[in-house]
């Protein structure tokens, strides 16, 4: 047929499908092996490889597309006019969420090396479909908050750590597994939760209250229960709000609208009204922030893990494309300038993965020193890793050229998703101020972080210099709030540098220290200095297919 030769497809990469997202990630595998006890390592490897193979399959990739192409829809009333406040999801959403639950992504608290294996799985899962990460994260993170009330913990923890997903709205006591959400922010206060105006009126039943108020952001509103903050007679208090009451009736949980978001479109985020809504107090009256702080810390770590996962997938897509794409007489990956860009992106990805898994290992350890380390390192890592995600995603899309601007490439979805974790659970300033609060109130936290950084002392002169500069920042705390971001950035980079110097291949550590700590780097990706083994850095990040 005349003209058919114009439709011959050449110089396009094959689909990146049918591979193991876990074992293809050398940095992630190394971190899991480093932080997992020998008795559990074989089991953990097998579990994560199974999840990685599923995530790299054509089937789950298709489900991810479907869940985003068919976003959730709010149904406030049924056909007869009864208020039902339900959200309809595409079947792909339920399949993905069920897969995440069955993979143990809410069960870190009950298994050997549970936080490391779960963190690695969460990082893999974020590459498949980030929207489902929200209910998985909140369900996982609700456990430490509920443990402040032993009775509630005994009732709910087995459901939250279950590997069974039950989507039906019915009393939680009749379900094999349950999901949790949270509602803290209100339109007048945002992150300033002490400005909340939702009221909690005590009822005759011990520990029971009736809530009245409006929550500005409530993600995954079809969850079985929610942790919320409200003003009780003695001050801001944490409450558990079930969607369905024990007798089978619906609680007063009025979904007013779903947010029309930049990204994370497969997940429903809602504004909800409480109007005499039944709730159970968690912890003491007036100690709401204290009760919920464990949940906040866990979800902040998930923000770092989610961003690390998004960065990993962006880098994978860029390297895969450049491995096959030819331009100007050769493969893109062999061009010195493109290799510089890819290596720079790979450094950011590996540093994020390495630090995030180190934090997960601290949760598994559970000792006093590690708890102190987490108090400072979590907000610092959340600040820095999530901040780096958006520029990585955008640069990776540019590696694909015009193809990266087309929806079918998958990069636009990563770009839209990339700012989320920096905003959720407290944006950059909130994290920076939280670091200052920890420095001022908990000196043991700084000692623990400096001890961790100091384990690489003398191994690289650029790291040693960066640590000295960090000490200078810490020694001058006058007017520190105005330069809090600078301080937190230096702290996060020193942590990443120390970990990479100790655990990454020499070419990775050398390139990171030269560029991020030694100052030999431009204002954009692809400006690494000469004399580095960039080919080895790119090869380490290349997906093994």
C-alpha positions in Angstrom: 0.0 0.0 0.0 1.3 3.4 -1.0 2.7 5.4 1.9 2.9 2.6 4.5 6.7 3.2 4.8 5.9 6.5 6.6 4.5 4.5 9.4 7.6 2.4 10.1 8.4 2.9 13.8 12.1 3.2 14.5 14.3 4.7 17.2 11.8 4.3 20.0 12.5 2.4 23.2 10.6 -0.8 24.0 8.0 -0.6 26.8 9.5 -0.8 30.2 7.4 -3.7 31.5 7.8 -7.2 32.8 10.6 -6.5 35.2 11.1 -6.6 39.0 11.0 -3.1 40.5 12.7 -4.3 43.6 15.6 -6.4 42.4 16.2 -3.9 39.6 17.0 -1.2 42.2 20.5 -1.9 43.4 20.5 0.9 46.0 17.2 -0.3 47.5 18.3 -4.0 47.6 21.6 -3.0 49.3 19.7 -0.9 51.9 17.3 -3.8 52.7 20.2 -6.2 53.0 22.0 -3.8 55.3 19.1 -3.2 57.7 17.4 -6.6 57.8 18.2 -9.2 60.3 19.8 -12.4 58.9 17.0 -14.6 60.1 14.4 -12.6 58.1 16.4 -11.6 55.1 15.5 -14.5 52.8 11.8 -14.1 53.5 12.0 -10.3 53.0 13.9 -10.6 49.7 11.3 -13.0 48.4 8.4 -10.9 49.6 9.7 -7.7 48.1 10.7 -9.4 44.8 7.2 -10.7 44.5 5.8 -7.2 45.0 8.4 -5.8 42.6 7.5 -8.3 39.8 3.8 -7.6 40.3 4.5 -3.8 40.1 6.5 -4.2 36.9 3.8 -6.2 35.3 1.6 -4.9 32.4 -1.5 -5.7 34.5 -0.7 -3.4 37.4 0.6 -0.7 35.2 -2.7 -0.8 33.4 -4.6 -0.6 36.7 -2.6 2.4 37.6 -3.6 4.1 34.3 -7.3 3.2 34.8 -7.4 4.5 38.3 -6.1 7.8 37.1 -8.2 8.0 34.0 -11.4 7.4 36.0 -11.0 9.5 39.2 -13.4 9.0 42.1 -16.9 10.5 42.1 -18.9 11.7 45.1 -22.4 10.5 45.7 -24.0 12.5 48.5 -27.5 11.0 48.1 -29.1 7.8 46.8 -31.8 7.8 44.1 -34.5 8.3 46.8 -32.9 11.3 48.4 -31.3 9.6 51.4 -28.0 11.0 52.4 -25.3 8.3 51.9 -22.0 10.3 51.5 -20.2 7.7 49.4 -17.3 7.9 46.9 -17.3 5.6 43.9 -13.9 4.4 42.7 -13.0 2.6 39.5 -12.5 -1.2 40.1 -8.8 -0.7 39.3 -8.5 1.4 42.5 -9.9 -1.4 44.6 -7.7 -4.0 43.0 -4.6 -1.9 43.6 -5.5 -1.0 47.2 -6.3 -4.7 47.9 -2.9 -5.6 46.5 -1.1 -3.1 48.7 -2.9 -4.3 51.8 -2.2 -8.0 51.0 1.5 -7.1 50.5 1.7 -6.0 54.2 2.0 -2.3 53.6 0.0 -1.6 56.7 1.6 -4.3 58.9 5.1 -3.0 59.8 4.4 -3.0 63.5 3.9 -6.8 63.9 6.7 -8.4 61.8 10.5 -8.9 62.1 12.3 -6.1 60.4 8.8 -4.9 59.8 9.6 -1.2 59.1 12.4 -1.8 56.7 10.5 -4.4 54.6 7.4 -2.3 54.7 9.4 0.9 53.8 11.0 -0.9 50.8 7.6 -2.1 49.7 6.1 1.3 50.0 8.9 2.8 47.9 8.2 0.2 45.3 4.5 0.8 45.5 4.8 4.5 45.0 6.2 3.8 41.6 3.0 1.9 40.5 0.2 4.2 41.7 0.9 6.9 44.2 -2.8 7.6 45.0 -3.3 4.4 46.9 -0.3 5.2 49.1 -2.4 7.7 51.1 -4.8 5.2 52.7 -2.0 2.7 53.1 0.1 5.3 54.9 -2.5 6.6 57.2 -3.6 3.1 58.2 0.0 2.1 59.0 0.6 5.3 60.9 -2.6 5.1 63.0 -1.1 2.3 65.1 1.3 4.3 67.3 -1.5 6.9 67.9 -4.0 4.2 69.0 -1.4 2.6 71.3 -1.8 5.6 73.6 -5.1 3.9 74.5 -4.6 0.2 75.2 -8.2 -0.7 74.9 -8.6 1.0 71.5 -5.3 -0.5 70.3 -6.4 -4.0 71.3 -9.6 -3.5 69.3 -8.3 -1.9 66.2 -4.7 -2.9 65.7 -5.4 -6.4 64.4 -7.7 -4.9 61.8 -5.2 -2.2 60.7 -2.3 -4.7 60.3 -4.5 -7.3 58.5 -3.6 -8.3 54.9 -7.3 -8.5 53.9 -8.9 -5.5 52.1 -12.7 -5.3 52.7 -14.2 -2.3 50.9 -17.7 -2.6 52.3 -19.1 0.0 54.7 -20.2 -2.0 57.7 -19.3 -2.1 61.4 -15.5 -2.7 61.8 -16.1 -5.5 64.3 -17.6 -7.5 61.4 -14.6 -6.9 59.0 -11.4 -8.9 58.7 -9.4 -5.7 57.9 -9.9 -2.0 58.1 -8.4 1.2 56.8 -7.8 4.5 58.6 -7.8 8.1 57.6 -7.2 11.4 59.4 -8.7 14.8 59.6 -6.7 17.5 61.3 -6.6 20.7 59.2 -9.3 23.2 59.0 -9.8 26.1 56.5 -9.0 28.8 59.0 -5.8 27.3 60.3 -4.2 24.7 58.0 -1.1 23.3 59.7 -1.8 25.5 62.8 -4.1 22.8 64.2 -4.4 24.6 67.6 -6.6 27.1 65.7 -9.1 24.3 65.1 -12.7 25.2 65.9 -14.4 21.8 65.7 -16.1 21.2 69.0 -16.3 18.0 71.0 -19.2 17.7 73.5 -18.9 14.9 76.1 -21.8 12.3 76.1 -23.1 10.2 78.9 -21.1 7.2 77.7 -17.6 7.2 79.1 -15.0 8.4 76.5 -17.7 9.2 74.0 -18.3 12.7 72.4 -20.4 14.4 69.8 -18.4 16.4 67.2 -19.5 19.5 65.3 -17.3 21.2 62.8 -15.7 21.2 59.3 -12.5 19.5 58.2 -10.8 21.1 55.1 -8.8 18.1 54.1 -9.8 14.5 54.8 -8.2 12.0 52.4 -9.6 8.6 51.6 -13.0 9.4 53.0 -14.3 5.8 52.4 -12.0 4.5 55.2 -13.5 2.7 58.1 -12.4 5.2 60.8 -10.5 8.5 61.2 -8.3 10.1 63.7 -9.4 13.7 64.1 -8.6 16.7 66.3 -11.3 18.7 68.0 -11.7 21.1 70.9 -12.9 19.3 74.0 -13.7 21.2 77.3 -10.0 20.7 78.4 -8.5 21.7 75.0 -7.4 20.2 71.7 -8.1 16.4 71.9 -7.7 13.4 69.6 -10.7 11.3 68.6 -11.5 8.2 66.7 -14.5 8.7 64.3 -15.9 5.5 62.8 -17.8 5.6 59.5 -20.3 3.0 60.6 -21.5 2.7 64.2 -21.6 -0.7 66.0 -25.3 -1.1 65.4 -24.8 -0.8 61.6 -26.1 2.8 61.2 -24.0 5.4 59.4 -22.2 7.9 61.5 -22.8 11.6 60.7 -20.0 12.0 58.2 -21.1 14.5 55.6 -18.8 14.7 52.5 -19.4 18.2 51.1 -17.1 18.0 48.1 -14.0 16.3 46.7 -11.0 18.4 46.0 -9.9 18.9 42.3 -6.2 18.4 42.8 -3.1 18.9 40.7 -2.1 15.3 41.0 -2.9 12.2 43.2 -6.1 12.2 41.1 -7.0 8.5 41.7 -7.3 9.2 45.5 -10.3 11.1 46.9 -9.6 14.0 49.2 -12.6 15.6 50.7 -14.1 18.3 52.8 -16.3 16.8 55.5 -18.8 18.1 58.1 -19.3 16.7 61.5 -22.9 17.3 62.8 -23.4 15.5 66.1 -20.9 12.9 64.9 -20.2 10.1 67.4 -16.5 9.9 68.4 -14.3 8.1 70.9 -11.6 10.0 72.8 -8.0 8.8 72.2 -5.7 9.7 75.1 -6.4 12.5 77.5 -8.4 15.6 77.0 -6.2 18.5 76.0 -3.4 16.3 74.8 -4.5 15.8 71.2 -1.2 16.8 69.5 0.7 14.5 71.9 -1.7 11.6 71.1 -1.5 12.0 67.3 2.2 12.9 67.0 3.3 9.3 66.4 0.9 9.2 63.4 2.3 12.4 62.1 5.9 11.2 62.3 5.1 7.9 60.5 3.3 9.7 57.7 6.2 12.1 57.3 8.5 9.2 56.8 6.1 7.9 54.2 6.3 11.3 52.4 10.0 10.8 52.1 9.6 7.2 51.0 6.9 8.2 48.5 9.1 10.9 47.0 12.1 8.5 46.9 9.8 6.1 44.9 8.7 8.7 42.5 12.3 9.9 41.9 13.4 6.3 41.3 10.7 5.7 38.7 11.5 9.0 37.0 15.2 8.1 36.8 14.4 4.6 35.6 12.2 6.0 32.8 14.9 8.5 31.7 17.7 6.0 31.7 15.6 3.4 29.9 14.7 5.9 27.2 18.3 7.0 26.8 19.6 3.5 26.6 17.6 2.9 23.4 17.2 6.3 21.8 19.7 7.4 19.3 20.6 11.0 18.3 23.5 12.7 16.7 25.2 9.5 15.7 24.9 7.4 18.9 22.9 6.3 21.9 21.8 9.1 24.1 23.1 7.4 27.2 26.6 7.4 25.7 26.6 11.2 25.1 28.8 12.9 27.8 26.3 15.7 28.5 23.3 13.3 28.8 25.3 11.0 30.9 26.0 13.9 33.2 22.3 14.6 33.6 21.4 11.0 34.2 24.2 10.5 36.7 23.1 13.7 38.6 19.5 12.4 38.8 20.7 9.0 39.9 22.7 10.5 42.8 19.6 12.3 44.0 17.5 9.1 43.8 20.1 6.9 45.6 20.7 9.5 48.4 16.9 9.7 49.0 16.5 5.9 49.1 19.5 5.4 51.4 18.4 8.0 54.0 14.7 6.9 54.0 15.6 3.3 54.6 18.0 4.3 57.4 15.1 6.0 59.1 12.9 2.9 58.7 15.7 0.8 60.3 15.6 3.2 63.3 12.0 2.4 63.8 12.8 -1.3 63.9 15.6 -0.8 66.4 13.3 1.1 68.8 16.1 2.0 71.2 16.3 5.4 73.0 19.2 6.6 70.8 17.3 5.7 67.6 14.2 7.4 68.8 16.2 10.5 69.5 17.7 10.2 66.0 14.2 10.0 64.4 13.0 13.1 66.2 15.4 15.3 64.2 16.1 13.2 61.2 12.5 12.6 60.1 11.5 16.2 59.6 14.9 17.0 58.1 14.6 14.1 55.6 10.9 14.9 54.9 11.9 18.5 54.1 14.8 17.7 51.8 13.8 14.6 50.0 10.3 15.8 49.1 11.8 19.2 48.0 14.1 17.4 45.5 11.3 15.3 44.0 9.7 17.9 41.7 13.0 19.1 39.9 14.0 15.4 39.5 10.7 14.5 37.8 10.8 17.6 35.5 14.4 16.9 34.5 13.6 13.3 33.8 10.7 14.2 31.6 13.1 16.5 29.7 15.4 13.5 29.0 12.6 12.1 26.9 12.2 15.3 25.0 8.8 15.9 23.6 7.8 12.3 24.4 8.1 13.1 28.1 5.5 15.8 27.7 3.0 13.3 26.4 0.7 11.7 28.8 1.3 8.1 27.5 4.9 8.3 28.6 3.9 8.3 32.3 6.2 11.3 33.1 3.4 13.9 33.3 1.7 11.8 36.0 5.0 11.7 37.9 5.5 15.5 37.4 1.9 16.2 38.7 2.5 13.9 41.7 5.9 15.2 42.6 5.0 18.3 44.8 2.4 16.4 46.9 4.7 15.0 49.6 6.4 18.3 50.1 3.0 19.9 50.9 1.3 17.0 52.8 1.9 16.6 56.5 3.4 20.0 56.9 5.0 22.0 54.1 8.7 23.0 54.0 8.5 25.7 56.7 6.6 23.5 59.1 9.3 20.9 58.8 12.1 23.4 59.2 10.4 24.9 62.3 9.9 21.4 63.7 13.7 20.8 63.4 14.3 24.0 65.3 11.9 22.9 68.0 13.7 19.6 68.4 17.0 21.4 68.6 15.8 23.6 71.3 13.8 21.1 73.4 15.5 17.8 72.8 19.3 18.1 72.7 19.6 14.3 72.6 18.2 14.4 69.1 21.1 16.5 67.8 23.6 14.3 69.6 22.1 11.2 67.9 22.2 12.8 64.4 25.7 14.0 64.9 26.7 10.6 66.1 25.3 9.1 62.9 27.0 11.6 60.7 30.3 11.2 62.6 30.5 7.5 61.7 32.0 8.6 58.4 34.5 11.1 59.9 37.7 11.2 58.1 36.5 9.2 55.1 36.0 12.2 52.8 37.4 15.7 53.2 34.4 17.3 51.6 32.0 15.6 54.0 34.2 16.7 56.9 34.1 20.3 55.7 30.3 20.1 55.3 30.0 18.9 58.9 32.2 21.7 60.1 29.9 24.2 58.3 27.0 22.6 59.9 28.6 23.1 63.4 29.0 26.7 62.5 25.3 27.0 61.7 24.4 25.3 64.9 26.7 27.5 67.0 24.9 30.7 66.0 21.2 30.4 66.8 20.5 34.1 66.9 17.8 34.8 64.4 17.9 31.1 63.4 14.3 31.0 62.2 15.0 33.1 59.1 17.7 30.7 58.0 16.1 27.5 59.2 15.8 26.0 55.7 19.5 26.5 55.2 20.3 24.7 58.4 17.9 21.8 57.7 19.3 21.4 54.1 22.8 21.1 55.5 21.7 18.6 58.1 20.0 16.4 55.5 22.9 16.6 53.1 25.4 15.7 55.8 23.2 12.7 56.8 23.0 11.6 53.1 26.7 12.1 52.6 27.7 10.1 55.6 25.5 7.2 54.6 26.7 7.2 51.0 30.4 7.4 52.0 29.9 4.4 54.3 27.6 2.3 52.2 27.5 3.3 48.5 30.0 2.4 45.8 33.0 4.8 45.8 32.0 6.4 42.5 28.5 7.3 43.9 29.9 8.6 47.2 32.6 10.6 45.3 30.2 12.2 42.9 27.7 13.1 45.7 30.4 14.6 48.0 31.9 16.6 45.1 28.6 18.1 44.0 26.4 18.3 47.0 28.9 18.9 49.7 32.0 20.2 47.9 30.1 22.9 46.0 31.3 21.7 42.6 27.9 21.8 41.0 25.8 24.2 39.0 22.2 25.4 39.6 20.6 22.6 37.5 21.0 18.9 36.9 23.7 17.8 34.5 26.4 20.1 36.0 28.6 17.5 37.8 32.3 18.2 37.7 34.8 16.4 35.5 36.9 13.6 36.8 34.0 11.5 38.1 33.1 8.0 37.0 29.6 8.9 35.7 29.2 5.8 33.6 29.4 3.7 36.7 26.9 5.9 38.5 24.4 5.6 35.6 24.9 1.9 35.3 24.2 1.4 39.0 20.8 3.2 38.5 19.9 1.4 35.3 16.9 -0.9 35.7 17.8 -4.6 35.4 15.2 -5.9 33.0 
